[in-house]
Amino acid sequence: MSRSTLLRRLGGSRRSLDEALRAAGVDPGGRKPVRDRAIEAAGALISEQGLGKVTFERVAAAAGCSVPSLYVTFGGRDELLRAVFERYSPIVDVEAFLAGPHGGLEETVHQLYRLLGNAMEREPRVLPALLAEVFARPHDKNVQFAFQNLTPRMLAGLGEWLATEVAAGRIRDLPLLLLTQQMVSPLLLHLLLRPVTSQVAAEYLTTRDEAIETFAQAFLRAVALPTAEDGARPQG
C-alpha cells in the first residue's frame, strides 16, 4: 500500500499516520523503537524508585510514548519486566559465556565473577535495586515475580555448569542451589554495600578488581577438589 493511500484511509493527515504508528509501537521521528525506550525507562524507574513504581503510565511518560503502544509492544507489565530483567541482569551474559569456549575451572570462575561485577555496576542499576528489595520486602509480589523469572534461568545456566563441574570431580558435590549461592552471594553483597562502605570505611575498601579476585579465590578454595592433573585422586 502506498503512503498516499494509507494517508487517505487515516484521514488525510501526517499527524493521523504518526499517531497510528505510535499506537503500533513504532516511532515515526527516527528515535529508538518504543521497546528499547520503554526497557530503558523501566530500568531507570527500578533503579531509582523500586519495582513497585513501574507502571505503564510512568514508563510511557519517561519513554515519550503512549500507554497503548506499550500494550501493543509488550502485552502487559509482566512482559515488560521480563524484558528489563533480560537486559540488565547478568544471566544473558553468563549464558553466552558458558555456551562458548572457555578455560578451566579457575579461569572460568574468575571470568564469571567479572561478569557479575559488571552487571552490578551497569547503569541503570537494576540488579542492586532488586537485591535491595529482597532484603526490604522479601514477600512483596513484585520481588517474588522478579526472582520467579531469574532463579530458574540462573540454575539452568550457571547451575548447569556447576553441576557439570561436580560430575567431572572438579568441585565438591553440594546441593545445587546452595553451591550457586555460595558462588554469587558474597560478591553480590560486597558490591551492593560498596557505595556505603566507601563513605563510612573507605580506608578498608579494596579496589573492585581486588575484591573480585579475593572472592573468586575464596570460592575456589572452598569447593575445588584435587584432580588427576594435580597428582591426586578426586575426592568424593
C-alpha positions in Angstrom: 0.0 0.0 0.0 1.4 3.4 -0.9 1.8 6.2 1.6 -0.8 8.4 -0.1 -3.4 5.6 0.1 -2.6 5.0 3.8 -2.9 8.7 4.5 -6.3 8.8 2.8 -7.6 5.9 4.9 -6.3 7.6 8.1 -8.0 10.9 7.4 -5.6 12.5 5.0 -3.0 13.9 7.5 0.5 13.1 8.5 -0.5 13.5 12.1 -3.0 10.7 11.8 -0.4 8.5 10.3 2.1 9.3 13.1 -0.5 8.6 15.8 -1.3 5.2 14.2 2.4 4.3 14.0 2.9 5.3 17.7 -0.1 3.2 18.7 1.6 0.2 16.9 4.8 0.8 18.9 6.7 2.5 16.1 8.1 6.0 16.4 7.9 8.0 13.2 10.5 10.5 14.3 13.6 8.4 14.0 14.1 7.8 17.7 14.9 4.4 19.2 12.0 1.9 19.0 9.3 2.0 21.7 10.6 -1.3 23.0 14.1 0.0 23.7 12.9 3.3 25.2 10.5 1.5 27.4 13.0 -1.0 28.7 15.5 1.8 29.4 12.8 3.9 31.2 11.6 0.9 33.2 15.1 0.1 34.2 15.7 3.6 35.4 12.5 3.6 37.4 13.5 0.3 39.1 17.0 1.7 39.8 15.7 5.0 41.3 12.3 4.1 42.8 11.9 0.3 43.0 9.9 -2.3 41.3 6.5 -1.1 42.7 6.8 2.2 40.8 6.9 0.6 37.4 3.5 1.2 35.8 2.7 1.6 32.1 1.7 5.2 32.8 5.1 6.1 34.4 7.1 4.2 31.8 5.1 5.8 28.9 5.8 9.3 30.4 9.5 8.6 30.8 9.9 6.9 27.4 8.0 9.5 25.5 5.4 7.1 24.1 1.7 6.2 24.7 0.3 3.6 27.0 -1.5 1.8 24.1 1.9 1.5 22.3 3.3 -0.3 25.4 0.4 -2.8 25.4 1.0 -3.4 21.6 4.7 -3.9 22.2 4.7 -5.9 25.4 1.1 -7.1 26.0 1.3 -6.3 29.7 3.5 -5.2 32.6 4.9 -8.7 33.3 6.4 -9.0 29.8 7.9 -5.5 30.1 9.6 -6.5 33.4 10.9 -9.8 31.9 12.5 -7.7 29.1 14.1 -5.4 31.7 15.5 -8.4 33.7 16.8 -9.9 30.5 18.7 -6.8 29.6 20.1 -5.7 32.9 20.7 -8.9 34.8 23.9 -10.9 34.3 22.0 -14.0 33.2 22.3 -13.4 29.4 26.0 -12.6 29.7 26.6 -15.7 31.8 24.7 -17.9 29.4 26.5 -16.6 26.4 29.9 -17.0 28.0 29.2 -20.6 29.2 27.8 -21.5 25.8 31.1 -20.7 24.1 34.6 -21.9 24.6 36.1 -21.1 28.0 39.1 -22.2 30.0 39.5 -24.4 33.0 37.8 -24.1 36.4 39.9 -21.3 37.8 39.8 -19.2 34.7 36.1 -19.7 34.2 35.3 -18.8 37.8 37.3 -15.5 37.5 35.5 -14.6 34.3 32.1 -15.3 35.8 32.9 -13.1 38.8 33.9 -10.3 36.4 30.6 -10.7 34.6 28.7 -10.4 37.9 30.7 -7.4 38.9 29.9 -5.7 35.6 26.2 -6.4 36.0 26.2 -4.9 39.4 27.7 -1.6 38.2 25.7 -1.4 34.9 23.5 1.7 34.6 20.7 1.8 35.3 21.5 -0.2 38.5 18.6 -2.7 38.2 20.3 -5.7 39.9 21.4 -3.8 43.0 17.8 -2.4 43.2 16.4 -5.9 43.0 18.7 -7.2 45.7 17.9 -4.3 48.0 14.2 -5.0 47.6 14.8 -8.7 48.5 16.2 -7.6 51.9 13.5 -4.9 52.4 10.4 -6.7 51.1 11.1 -10.4 50.5 7.4 -11.3 50.4 6.4 -8.4 48.0 4.7 -9.8 44.9 6.9 -7.7 42.7 10.0 -9.2 44.3 8.6 -12.7 44.1 7.8 -12.2 40.4 11.4 -11.0 39.7 13.0 -14.0 41.2 10.5 -16.4 39.8 11.9 -15.3 36.5 15.5 -15.0 37.4 16.1 -18.1 39.6 15.2 -20.9 37.1 17.4 -19.4 34.4 20.3 -18.9 36.9 20.0 -22.6 37.9 19.7 -23.6 34.2 22.8 -21.6 33.2 25.2 -21.2 36.0 23.8 -24.1 37.9 24.1 -26.5 35.0 27.8 -25.6 34.6 28.4 -26.1 38.3 26.6 -29.5 38.1 28.9 -30.4 35.2 32.0 -29.5 37.3 30.6 -31.6 40.1 30.1 -34.6 37.8 33.7 -34.2 36.5 35.1 -34.3 40.0 36.4 -30.8 39.9 34.3 -29.3 42.7 32.5 -30.6 45.8 29.1 -32.3 45.4 26.9 -29.8 47.3 23.2 -29.0 46.9 23.0 -27.1 43.6 21.1 -24.0 45.0 23.5 -23.7 47.9 26.5 -24.1 45.6 25.2 -21.4 43.3 24.5 -19.1 46.2 27.9 -19.8 47.7 29.4 -18.7 44.5 27.5 -15.5 43.8 26.2 -14.2 47.2 29.4 -13.0 48.9 30.5 -10.9 45.9 27.0 -9.5 45.2 26.6 -8.5 48.9 30.0 -6.8 48.8 29.2 -4.9 45.7 25.8 -3.9 47.0 27.4 -2.4 50.1 30.4 -0.7 48.3 28.7 2.7 47.9 28.0 2.9 51.7 31.4 1.4 52.6 33.2 3.9 50.5 31.6 6.7 52.7 32.0 5.2 56.2 35.0 2.9 56.0 36.9 3.9 52.8 40.3 3.0 54.4 39.3 -0.7 54.5 37.9 -0.8 51.0 39.9 -2.7 48.3 39.5 -1.9 44.6 36.7 -3.6 42.7 39.2 -5.9 40.9 40.9 -6.9 44.1 37.5 -7.8 45.6 36.6 -9.9 42.6 40.0 -11.7 42.8 39.6 -12.3 46.5 36.1 -13.7 46.3 36.9 -15.9 43.3 39.9 -17.4 45.1 37.8 -17.9 48.3 35.2 -19.8 46.3 37.8 -22.0 44.7 39.4 -22.8 48.0 36.1 -23.7 49.4 34.8 -26.0 46.7 37.6 -27.1 44.3 38.8 -30.7 44.5 42.2 -32.1 43.6 42.3 -33.6 40.1 44.4 -36.1 38.3 46.4 -33.1 36.9 47.3 -32.2 40.5 48.7 -35.6 41.1 45.9 -36.7 43.4 42.7 -38.6 43.1 39.5 -36.6 43.1 37.7 -36.8 46.4 34.0 -37.7 46.7 
